[in-house]
Amino acid sequence: MSKFNALINLTRINKPIGIFLLLWPTLSGLWLASEGIPNIKIFIIFILGTILMRSAGCVANDLADRNLDSFVKRTENRPITSGLVSPQNAIILLLLLLILSFLLVIQLNYLTICISFFAVLFSLTYPFSKRFFTIPQLYLGVTFGFGILMAFSAVQNKIPLEALILFIANIFWAFSYDSHYAISDMEDDKKLNIYSAPLTFNNQIILMITLSYFLMFLNLFIIGILKEFTISYYILLILAIVISMYGCFKSRHMEPYENFKAFLRNNYVGVMIFAGFLSQI
């Protein structure tokens, strides 16, 4: 593998599911805050910023886990662990991604710049959360939700109630899809003595995922009521619910492959929710 390909693998740009799971709620926040089509400059900044920060988060994650990944079959060939990319080069790449992200955010208002520092803090500390927090999936939800808050601050220069409700909905969503993902690592996580929601809730994890989806959609329905959205919004939410519940049903026996497929289906959940906000233009 070439050095360039190793760096691509390190940022996971070649596996864009993480970008999409971060992008859909961010764009939903941007459309909701703009009450229609957003400013094109702000739109481009948030698209590029999402790609850069997700890539930076992946690099930070592999740096933090470089001494753990070799013990997990799924991650033993990651670029840093396998020696294809040195920790020093990974740090340089991480700093470059953060600098490029900062060059984007400084084109926005002061409140958004301030929030961006918290976003970076959570992004850089999230990889360590599984060492001290029994439900790191909630930490991920907060981390992935800063795009929503920044979207509102960039457009409205404030964080209104609907922004906080959407932010909370995203926390529950991240708990659900990342718990599906983490089920495949349960045995390895147990051996390494690190935390995850599946290990915390054990056989009740699918029930907790289902409950988390319910709380997520409850918050989204509340937004629809507050903003007096039309029926198309609720129809698209119902489609997202069907996709989510299908994943929960198929993964009810906690089989890793089915849970990974349920995780991937959340891209369509995000698409349906974003389409719901688009339908209100």
LOBA-264429 format. One record per residue (C-alpha): x, y, z. Coordinates in steps of 0.25 Angstrom, whole numbers. Example, Ala and Ser with C-alpha at 12.3 -4.5 7.8 and 13.67 -1.06 7.14 Angstrom:
% residues 2
X->49 | Y->-18 | Z->31
X->55 | Y->-4 | Z->29
% end
This chain:
% residues 281
X->0 | Y->0 | Z->0
X->5 | Y->14 | Z->-4
X->7 | Y->25 | Z->7
X->-4 | Y->33 | Z->0
X->-14 | Y->21 | Z->1
X->-10 | Y->19 | Z->16
X->-13 | Y->33 | Z->19
X->-26 | Y->32 | Z->12
X->-29 | Y->20 | Z->20
X->-25 | Y->27 | Z->33
X->-35 | Y->38 | Z->30
X->-46 | Y->28 | Z->26
X->-50 | Y->37 | Z->14
X->-51 | Y->24 | Z->6
X->-62 | Y->20 | Z->16
X->-71 | Y->31 | Z->16
X->-82 | Y->26 | Z->25
X->-77 | Y->34 | Z->36
X->-77 | Y->46 | Z->28
X->-91 | Y->44 | Z->25
X->-96 | Y->41 | Z->39
X->-89 | Y->54 | Z->43
X->-94 | Y->62 | Z->31
X->-109 | Y->59 | Z->31
X->-112 | Y->65 | Z->45
X->-103 | Y->77 | Z->42
X->-110 | Y->80 | Z->29
X->-123 | Y->77 | Z->36
X->-119 | Y->88 | Z->46
X->-115 | Y->97 | Z->35
X->-128 | Y->96 | Z->27
X->-136 | Y->97 | Z->40
X->-128 | Y->110 | Z->44
X->-129 | Y->116 | Z->31
X->-144 | Y->113 | Z->29
X->-141 | Y->109 | Z->15
X->-129 | Y->109 | Z->6
X->-117 | Y->113 | Z->13
X->-107 | Y->123 | Z->9
X->-98 | Y->116 | Z->-1
X->-85 | Y->121 | Z->5
X->-89 | Y->115 | Z->19
X->-94 | Y->103 | Z->12
X->-81 | Y->100 | Z->6
X->-73 | Y->103 | Z->19
X->-81 | Y->93 | Z->26
X->-80 | Y->82 | Z->16
X->-65 | Y->84 | Z->15
X->-64 | Y->86 | Z->30
X->-71 | Y->73 | Z->33
X->-62 | Y->65 | Z->24
X->-50 | Y->71 | Z->30
X->-54 | Y->69 | Z->45
X->-59 | Y->55 | Z->42
X->-45 | Y->52 | Z->36
X->-38 | Y->59 | Z->48
X->-46 | Y->51 | Z->58
X->-42 | Y->38 | Z->51
X->-27 | Y->41 | Z->51
X->-29 | Y->45 | Z->66
X->-36 | Y->32 | Z->69
X->-25 | Y->24 | Z->62
X->-14 | Y->31 | Z->70
X->-21 | Y->29 | Z->83
X->-24 | Y->14 | Z->80
X->-11 | Y->11 | Z->74
X->-7 | Y->2 | Z->85
X->-21 | Y->-5 | Z->86
X->-24 | Y->-7 | Z->71
X->-13 | Y->-18 | Z->69
X->-21 | Y->-27 | Z->79
X->-34 | Y->-25 | Z->71
X->-36 | Y->-33 | Z->58
X->-44 | Y->-22 | Z->51
X->-34 | Y->-11 | Z->54
X->-21 | Y->-19 | Z->54
X->-17 | Y->-14 | Z->40
X->-20 | Y->1 | Z->42
X->-9 | Y->10 | Z->37
X->-3 | Y->14 | Z->50
X->-4 | Y->0 | Z->56
X->2 | Y->-7 | Z->44
X->13 | Y->3 | Z->43
X->9 | Y->9 | Z->30
X->8 | Y->23 | Z->36
X->16 | Y->27 | Z->47
X->10 | Y->34 | Z->60
X->18 | Y->47 | Z->56
X->13 | Y->47 | Z->42
X->-1 | Y->45 | Z->47
X->0 | Y->57 | Z->57
X->5 | Y->66 | Z->45
X->-8 | Y->61 | Z->37
X->-17 | Y->64 | Z->49
X->-11 | Y->78 | Z->51
X->-13 | Y->81 | Z->36
X->-27 | Y->76 | Z->36
X->-30 | Y->85 | Z->49
X->-23 | Y->97 | Z->42
X->-32 | Y->95 | Z->30
X->-44 | Y->94 | Z->38
X->-41 | Y->107 | Z->46
X->-39 | Y->114 | Z->33
X->-53 | Y->111 | Z->29
X->-59 | Y->114 | Z->43
X->-52 | Y->128 | Z->44
X->-61 | Y->132 | Z->32
X->-73 | Y->131 | Z->41
X->-78 | Y->139 | Z->53
X->-72 | Y->140 | Z->67
X->-82 | Y->131 | Z->74
X->-79 | Y->120 | Z->64
X->-64 | Y->121 | Z->65
X->-66 | Y->120 | Z->80
X->-74 | Y->107 | Z->79
X->-64 | Y->101 | Z->69
X->-54 | Y->101 | Z->80
X->-63 | Y->92 | Z->89
X->-66 | Y->84 | Z->76
X->-51 | Y->81 | Z->74
X->-49 | Y->78 | Z->89
X->-60 | Y->67 | Z->89
X->-54 | Y->62 | Z->76
X->-40 | Y->60 | Z->81
X->-45 | Y->54 | Z->95
X->-56 | Y->45 | Z->89
X->-46 | Y->34 | Z->86
X->-42 | Y->34 | Z->101
X->-56 | Y->33 | Z->106
X->-57 | Y->18 | Z->105
X->-47 | Y->18 | Z->116
X->-54 | Y->25 | Z->126
X->-69 | Y->26 | Z->122
X->-78 | Y->14 | Z->122
X->-87 | Y->19 | Z->111
X->-77 | Y->26 | Z->101
X->-88 | Y->25 | Z->90
X->-94 | Y->37 | Z->97
X->-81 | Y->45 | Z->97
X->-81 | Y->42 | Z->82
X->-95 | Y->48 | Z->81
X->-91 | Y->61 | Z->87
X->-78 | Y->61 | Z->79
X->-86 | Y->59 | Z->66
X->-96 | Y->69 | Z->70
X->-88 | Y->82 | Z->70
X->-90 | Y->83 | Z->55
X->-105 | Y->86 | Z->58
X->-101 | Y->97 | Z->69
X->-91 | Y->103 | Z->59
X->-101 | Y->103 | Z->48
X->-111 | Y->111 | Z->56
X->-101 | Y->120 | Z->62
X->-95 | Y->123 | Z->48
X->-109 | Y->126 | Z->42
X->-117 | Y->132 | Z->54
X->-105 | Y->136 | Z->63
X->-112 | Y->129 | Z->75
X->-116 | Y->115 | Z->80
X->-132 | Y->115 | Z->80
X->-140 | Y->104 | Z->86
X->-142 | Y->96 | Z->73
X->-126 | Y->95 | Z->72
X->-125 | Y->89 | Z->86
X->-137 | Y->79 | Z->83
X->-130 | Y->75 | Z->70
X->-116 | Y->74 | Z->77
X->-123 | Y->65 | Z->88
X->-129 | Y->56 | Z->77
X->-116 | Y->54 | Z->70
X->-110 | Y->49 | Z->84
X->-120 | Y->38 | Z->84
X->-118 | Y->35 | Z->69
X->-103 | Y->34 | Z->71
X->-105 | Y->25 | Z->83
X->-114 | Y->16 | Z->75
X->-106 | Y->14 | Z->62
X->-92 | Y->14 | Z->69
X->-98 | Y->3 | Z->79
X->-101 | Y->-5 | Z->67
X->-87 | Y->-4 | Z->62
X->-81 | Y->-7 | Z->76
X->-88 | Y->-20 | Z->77
X->-78 | Y->-26 | Z->68
X->-66 | Y->-22 | Z->77
X->-72 | Y->-27 | Z->90
X->-63 | Y->-38 | Z->93
X->-50 | Y->-30 | Z->89
X->-55 | Y->-18 | Z->97
X->-57 | Y->-27 | Z->109
X->-43 | Y->-33 | Z->108
X->-37 | Y->-19 | Z->107
X->-45 | Y->-14 | Z->119
X->-51 | Y->-2 | Z->111
X->-66 | Y->2 | Z->112
X->-77 | Y->2 | Z->102
X->-92 | Y->2 | Z->103
X->-94 | Y->-12 | Z->99
X->-85 | Y->-16 | Z->110
X->-92 | Y->-7 | Z->120
X->-106 | Y->-12 | Z->116
X->-102 | Y->-26 | Z->111
X->-115 | Y->-34 | Z->107
X->-123 | Y->-22 | Z->108
X->-115 | Y->-13 | Z->98
X->-125 | Y->-15 | Z->87
X->-137 | Y->-11 | Z->96
X->-128 | Y->1 | Z->99
X->-125 | Y->4 | Z->85
X->-140 | Y->3 | Z->82
X->-143 | Y->13 | Z->93
X->-133 | Y->22 | Z->89
X->-139 | Y->23 | Z->75
X->-152 | Y->26 | Z->81
X->-147 | Y->38 | Z->89
X->-140 | Y->42 | Z->76
X->-152 | Y->42 | Z->68
X->-160 | Y->48 | Z->79
X->-151 | Y->60 | Z->79
X->-153 | Y->61 | Z->64
X->-168 | Y->61 | Z->65
X->-167 | Y->72 | Z->75
X->-159 | Y->81 | Z->66
X->-170 | Y->78 | Z->55
X->-181 | Y->82 | Z->65
X->-173 | Y->95 | Z->69
X->-170 | Y->99 | Z->55
X->-184 | Y->95 | Z->50
X->-178 | Y->86 | Z->39
X->-187 | Y->80 | Z->28
X->-191 | Y->65 | Z->27
X->-179 | Y->62 | Z->18
X->-170 | Y->64 | Z->29
X->-177 | Y->54 | Z->38
X->-178 | Y->44 | Z->26
X->-163 | Y->44 | Z->24
X->-161 | Y->43 | Z->39
X->-170 | Y->30 | Z->39
X->-161 | Y->24 | Z->27
X->-149 | Y->27 | Z->36
X->-156 | Y->20 | Z->48
X->-159 | Y->8 | Z->39
X->-144 | Y->7 | Z->35
X->-139 | Y->8 | Z->49
X->-149 | Y->-2 | Z->55
X->-146 | Y->-12 | Z->43
X->-131 | Y->-11 | Z->48
X->-135 | Y->-14 | Z->62
X->-143 | Y->-26 | Z->58
X->-133 | Y->-32 | Z->49
X->-122 | Y->-30 | Z->60
X->-130 | Y->-34 | Z->72
X->-121 | Y->-47 | Z->74
X->-109 | Y->-38 | Z->75
X->-102 | Y->-44 | Z->63
X->-90 | Y->-35 | Z->59
X->-93 | Y->-36 | Z->44
X->-108 | Y->-32 | Z->45
X->-104 | Y->-21 | Z->55
X->-94 | Y->-15 | Z->45
X->-104 | Y->-15 | Z->34
X->-114 | Y->-8 | Z->44
X->-103 | Y->2 | Z->46
X->-101 | Y->5 | Z->31
X->-116 | Y->6 | Z->29
X->-115 | Y->19 | Z->38
X->-110 | Y->26 | Z->26
X->-124 | Y->25 | Z->20
X->-130 | Y->29 | Z->34
X->-122 | Y->42 | Z->33
X->-126 | Y->44 | Z->18
X->-141 | Y->42 | Z->22
X->-140 | Y->52 | Z->33
X->-132 | Y->62 | Z->25
X->-142 | Y->61 | Z->14
X->-153 | Y->64 | Z->24
X->-147 | Y->77 | Z->27
X->-145 | Y->79 | Z->12
X->-160 | Y->77 | Z->9
X->-163 | Y->89 | Z->17
X->-156 | Y->99 | Z->8
% end
